[in-house]
Amino acid sequence: MLIQRHADGATLALGDVPEPELGHGQVRIAVRAVSVNYVDRFVPQGGYGKPPADGVPWVAGLDAAGEVTEVGDGVTGVRVGDRVMAMVPSSLAEQVVADARFTVPIPPEWSHEEGAAAIVALLTECSALSAADGLSAGESVVITGATSGMGLQGVQLARHLGAGRIIAVARSDRADDVLHRLGADLVLHSPGRGFAKHVLDATGGTGADVAVDHVGGSYFPDLVAAAAINGRIVNVGRAAGAEATADLEAFSLKQLTLRGVTFRTRTPAELTGLYQQVRNLDLTKLRPVIERVVPWQQTEEAQGLLSTGAVVGKVVIRVAVED
Ligand SMILES: NC(=O)c1ccc[n+]([C@@H]2O[C@H](COP(=O)([O-])OP(=O)(O)OC[C@H]3O[C@@H](n4cnc5c(N)ncnc54)[C@H](OP(=O)(O)O)[C@@H]3O)[C@@H](O)[C@H]2O)c1
């Protein structure tokens, strides 16, 4: 599925590109499913990462789940026939090659669609909690943008790792039932500001030990106001803006830590560590929420669904060559 840039933005169209070459340490994956991620919604505006060199076809997709069909030199621990999930660019294709270290076995209980839905969110939320120096049992957690694919997984992961009170912050109530089922104790609905007071109330006035922020912008002052002493705030996403103000007086008085996370500047060693964290999880307890599975001919519609503000869970594209 190729991204074709033009003056007004970009469109998607099926096309043929050469098979990717298998390098040292890599595996070839026959792709069965790919999920839609936040960044995909910017394809129509042409805003999708770094533009490729002129004339180079650019295959969409950021993650994949499928079967290993070939292993390169130096690969250990992954075999032909294994079902794996990976965060890998240009994955919306019949096949993709990935560094074997950056793959995770799909649990036998899961479908390929669940693998595709889960992998980026698991890596992202693990990376956020690592940046917060982990989560000690009983610590309270605030998760903004809780309706997002990342947020839903974040709530589930925090519950799985033994968090105390989990407070989800969302713009609407459409995912409340799911958020409670995944482990949220409280869902706050906020158009942007003013949720700090409710977090303080919900934590007996102490504030949240950890904030996993998928929204940024106008939410940030509330995260500072809602934080406990020695609280850790981790910015994951900036859907509401990359600029924010903060009360530095409160920041210092509470001895807060602010961290940001991204995959774009990670070293291979850091990525290897993150993938290992995900492999170490009991994934049977972290099944992703899927809103819909669509065939890959409907990729554009699938990507558009995320912008409607109506989905609860991941939208997954099924890649089936015979379609
Ligand atoms: N740092 C990393 O490594 C990393 C990795 C993956 C993703 N991310 C980021 O994490 C975020 C979530 O990604 P995703 O793929 O899970 O996204 P998604 O499923 O498309 O969800 C987007 C979320 O952003 C919320 N949102 C959008 N605009 C907003 C605004 N102006 N104010 C408040 N909330 C707003 C949406 O709320 P509604 O449901 O109310 O529309 C929804 O919860 C994105 O910002 C993405 O860039 C970061």
The ligand as a MOL file (V3000), in Angstrom:
LIG
                    3D

  0  0  0     0  0            999 V3000
M  V30 BEGIN CTAB
M  V30 COUNTS 48 52 0 0 0
M  V30 BEGIN ATOM
M  V30 1 N 6.2290 8.5220 22.0810 0
M  V30 2 C 6.0030 7.3990 21.4460 0
M  V30 3 O 6.8730 6.5330 21.3650 0
M  V30 4 C 4.6620 7.1750 20.8370 0
M  V30 5 C 4.3420 5.9500 20.2540 0
M  V30 6 C 3.0460 5.7640 19.7470 0
M  V30 7 C 2.1130 6.7990 19.8300 0
M  V30 8 N 2.4940 7.9930 20.3670 0 CHG=1
M  V30 9 C 1.5340 9.0860 20.5150 0
M  V30 10 O 0.5260 8.6590 21.4220 0
M  V30 11 C -0.7020 9.2810 21.0900 0
M  V30 12 C -1.7670 8.2170 20.9190 0
M  V30 13 O -1.4710 7.4210 19.7680 0
M  V30 14 P -2.5680 6.3670 19.2330 0
M  V30 15 O -2.0350 5.7410 18.0000 0
M  V30 16 O -2.9900 5.5280 20.3640 0 CHG=-1
M  V30 17 O -3.7250 7.4020 18.8520 0
M  V30 18 P -5.2930 7.2420 18.5730 0
M  V30 19 O -5.7650 5.8750 18.9040 0
M  V30 20 O -5.5220 7.8100 17.2350 0
M  V30 21 O -5.9340 8.2270 19.6460 0
M  V30 22 C -5.6390 9.6130 19.6460 0
M  V30 23 C -6.0070 10.1450 21.0000 0
M  V30 24 O -5.6890 11.5220 21.0860 0
M  V30 25 C -6.8160 12.2050 21.6370 0
M  V30 26 N -6.8150 13.5730 21.1460 0
M  V30 27 C -6.6500 13.9850 19.8710 0
M  V30 28 N -6.6590 15.3280 19.8280 0
M  V30 29 C -6.8580 15.7580 21.0950 0
M  V30 30 C -6.9850 17.0400 21.7010 0
M  V30 31 N -6.8780 18.1620 20.9890 0
M  V30 32 N -7.1880 17.0860 23.0250 0
M  V30 33 C -7.2820 15.9740 23.7450 0
M  V30 34 N -7.1630 14.7170 23.2430 0
M  V30 35 C -6.9530 14.6330 21.9290 0
M  V30 36 C -8.0050 11.4200 21.1350 0
M  V30 37 O -9.1180 11.7250 21.9340 0
M  V30 38 P -10.5930 11.4530 21.3870 0
M  V30 39 O -10.7680 9.9570 21.5230 0
M  V30 40 O -11.4600 12.1970 22.3070 0
M  V30 41 O -10.6200 11.9290 19.9700 0
M  V30 42 C -7.5000 9.9980 21.3330 0
M  V30 43 O -7.5970 9.6080 22.6740 0
M  V30 44 C -0.4490 10.0930 19.8090 0
M  V30 45 O -0.2200 11.4340 20.1760 0
M  V30 46 C 0.8080 9.4780 19.2340 0
M  V30 47 O 1.5540 10.3920 18.4840 0
M  V30 48 C 3.7210 8.1900 20.8750 0
M  V30 END ATOM
M  V30 BEGIN BOND
M  V30 1 1 1 2
M  V30 2 2 2 3
M  V30 3 1 2 4
M  V30 4 1 4 5
M  V30 5 2 4 48
M  V30 6 2 5 6
M  V30 7 1 6 7
M  V30 8 2 7 8
M  V30 9 1 8 9
M  V30 10 1 8 48
M  V30 11 1 9 10
M  V30 12 1 9 46
M  V30 13 1 10 11
M  V30 14 1 11 12
M  V30 15 1 11 44
M  V30 16 1 12 13
M  V30 17 1 13 14
M  V30 18 2 14 15
M  V30 19 1 14 16
M  V30 20 1 14 17
M  V30 21 1 17 18
M  V30 22 2 18 19
M  V30 23 1 18 20
M  V30 24 1 18 21
M  V30 25 1 21 22
M  V30 26 1 22 23
M  V30 27 1 23 24
M  V30 28 1 23 42
M  V30 29 1 24 25
M  V30 30 1 25 26
M  V30 31 1 25 36
M  V30 32 1 26 27
M  V30 33 1 26 35
M  V30 34 2 27 28
M  V30 35 1 28 29
M  V30 36 1 29 30
M  V30 37 2 29 35
M  V30 38 1 30 31
M  V30 39 2 30 32
M  V30 40 1 32 33
M  V30 41 2 33 34
M  V30 42 1 34 35
M  V30 43 1 36 37
M  V30 44 1 36 42
M  V30 45 1 37 38
M  V30 46 2 38 39
M  V30 47 1 38 40
M  V30 48 1 38 41
M  V30 49 1 42 43
M  V30 50 1 44 45
M  V30 51 1 44 46
M  V30 52 1 46 47
M  V30 END BOND
M  V30 END CTAB
M  END
